Amino acid sequence: MMAFNVSSSPVFTPTAQVAIVDALVEQGWYVGQDVINRDLCKALHDELLHMAEHDALEEAGIGRGNQHHLRKDIRGDAIHWLDRESEAQRYYLNAMGELQQSLNQALFLGLFEYEAHFAHYPAGAFYQRHLDSFRGRANRVISTVGYLNPDWPVGGGGEMVIYHPDAPHQEIARVIPEAGTFACFLSETIPHEVLPTRLPRASIAGWFRRNASLGGVLDPAR
């Protein structure tokens, strides 16, 4: 696996955080190309491929707690939660922490923490249209996706489709899973899906969360 040089350029381009905040206010979603440092993308991509080759990923399911179950007819990716075990993971998560501060300062969202996992879609896998947070639950507030595949070919499939919040069948954006691209959107209101991929597809899915504690008990991540 590639060692990431922390002395290289920042994770995000200098203008990215401002553009992200502005887009979330104006339309509830953001997509930017060549936003994430390419060396970091390569290090994270190498790490994910190593996990996939050594059966270190778990099949992703839907639902939480007792409601969690596998549904290959709904989603077909395999995941590994980021746990700061590598320098590249730490660098990515630290950058998300800085973005969290910017979002809280600008939008007063009260974001409490960030959780994220690698997502590996084998050829043929997809994820049907869904929301990342149930309305009224509001523990996941802003979703993020960082893409890791270098040189994604035309016709490779695997695009993330973003739909209009008030017309969930109306497509408003289609995101090619190319390394360096970063997307984020309001978890509770923006429907989205991953189209079937023709090649192995690598990304990091993440969520900025509020503390949805009940009776003094912290609502756990995931």
C-alpha angles and dihedrals in degrees: 000000000000117000110228116228107226090198090068123097121303122280092248129040111255094256097043099090092052091048091048093053093046093049094048090052095045102041111357096248142064135198123181131175123216089013101126122064108265094216089055091048090054093049092049092044091052090049093051093047089051090054092048092050091050098045092248095137128089125220111257121237138185129252130026136264113344089357093060116114141147118262112174089179088064105034133005108185130116121220147197120194114234110248104169091255092139135043091242092054091049092050092050094047092047089054090051088052090056090049089050090056091049092050093048093048094047102036105023091229098152092227108188106187146343127237126184143169139194111251120204117187114192118212109294096023124128142163118228123231112289147140121250095221133031115244110264094018093083097173091124105052108165125023123207134194124191115190122218110179113110119218098005105197128233106262093025092124120204095114120158110232117207117204132204111268093226096039106037094189094053112097114218102169140011117203120206109216095237122149112264095031116122127190132183135172145163106288097212100047111029115082115206142163141193113236120222110285124221093200134038105283124206130195145138116242117197144170135208106217139198120221103261093183120165123202091353092304113126115237102236124229121257 
